[in-house]
Amino acid sequence: MKFTAKKLTEQGRGLWTVTIEGQDWKNAIEKAKKRVASSIQIPGFRKGKAPKAKIDAMITPGRYLNEALKVILEPAWEFAKAQNSDIQPFNSPAPVPSKISEDICEIEFTFDLKPEIKIGTYKGIKDKELTKEPIKVTKEELEKSIDQYRDRFAMEKLKDGDNVKIAAGDVVKFDFEGFVDGKTFKGGKGLDFVLTIGSDKMIPGFETAMIGHGMGASEIKVTFPKDYTEELSEKEATFKLDVKEIKTRTLPAKDDELAKDLNIAGVTTYKELEKYVKDVIAKNKTTQLKNIFVNKVIELIAKNSTIEIPKAAIDKEVVNLFKEFEGQVAAQKITMKEYKKQSGMTDDDIKKELFSDAKARLESYLITDKVRNEEKFAVSDKEINDKYAEFAKTFGTDVEYLKNSILPETQIREELIREKLVDFLYENNGETKAPAAE
């Protein structure tokens, strides 16, 4: 492969060109022909099983050259990145084949140029918000997490009798409909809804109010929290209930049998289960606190750096954030139209609010990229293999399957470098708070 790079100064863009010819391109074409052949469906024959002459007749240059481009695209991009050009992309490039034939393939990667950045110090930063708190796992956290494992083997039994009542921990199937000021509201109705009392799936006070109610029709009153939707915030609602089933729920004992039933590698006793769960909680809390700490470090670095990001680049990032925001709104089971009506905001209003977030995200990317290039974090083959083994254990799958079908090595390498970057900024900034005396 051959590589060239140049600045398109007037456009504020850069261009990488990768040329593939010789054996590299021949290999890509051969692989493409096999792919096309395996996908061809000829009436009367199973896919890819027709006579070779019939299949060859349908493998036209247009089909296999297009497939060969797909085969070579990622290797060409990885080759371009490995050249460490002075002209670096700021965003994902748009690959376009500028030349393609039996003998040669030429791919152009066009991108926005990375803004100039003069980074401030990124080591030895002290600030009152940069204190590393000792990680502790409370007894309540441990018990709650173990109870989640016990939930997998919970036994349910229908409550019988003429006067059964709902108690904490029961599983209840019921219909409900809510009213505010005598009117129904969106999302306030459910049929054959199944709820474990105490799971905190409903608004605060709802599940507690159900305790003591029996089968059939009844009513409860609940006040919506302040941080709910603007339409319902702090308003009292009446919910009409129709309870159809009440079941007791029994969790398995906290013993060695539970540990064995969970089938966790290296865990066969309840004591080992407690240690395993405690380690998982501590690891998750450490990761969370590290990320919060490092985000603050990056904010402080940005204050002492010179970063000039073109408005056009920020506007593009605003579009990305807006799409993410639409997804968050949809997750709350309301449409953007409804959200804008409730909030009184337009698309432009929302995008204006997202502008500073977009700018901060781009600054964070530029700063971490600069630190990464300065420190030149290296990743060994052993670290990559260990990470594959970790993921394989987590997902309960085979390492080779992960490598070939789900997580390419480039993705694993990037993840490891990101971890090293976070560890570096965490370890080289702030102060560690001494643990409190027992």
Buried (B, 14 or more C-beta within 10 A) or exposed (E): BEBEBEEEEEEBBBBBBBBBBEEBBBBBBEBBBBBBBEEBEBEEEEEBEBEEEEBEEEBEEEBBBBBBBEBBBEBBBEBBBEBEBEBBBBBEBEBEBEEBEEEEBBBBBBBBBBBEBEBEEBEEBEEEEBEBEEBEBEEEBBEEBBEEBBEEEBEEEEBEEEEBBBBEBBBBBBBBBBBBEEEEBEEBBBEEBEBBBBEEEBBEBBBBBBBEBBBEEBEBEBBBEEEBBEBBEEBEBBBBBBBBBBBBBEBBEBEBEBBBEBEBEEBBEBEBBBEBBBEEBBEEBEEEBBEEBBEBBBBBBBEEBEBEBBEEBBEBBBEEBBEEBBEEBEEEEBEBEBBBEEEEBEEEEBBEEBBEBBBBBBBBBBBBBBBBEEBEBEBEEEBBBEBBEEBBEEEEEEBEEBBEEEBBBEEBBEBBBEBBBBEBBBEBBBEEEEEEEE
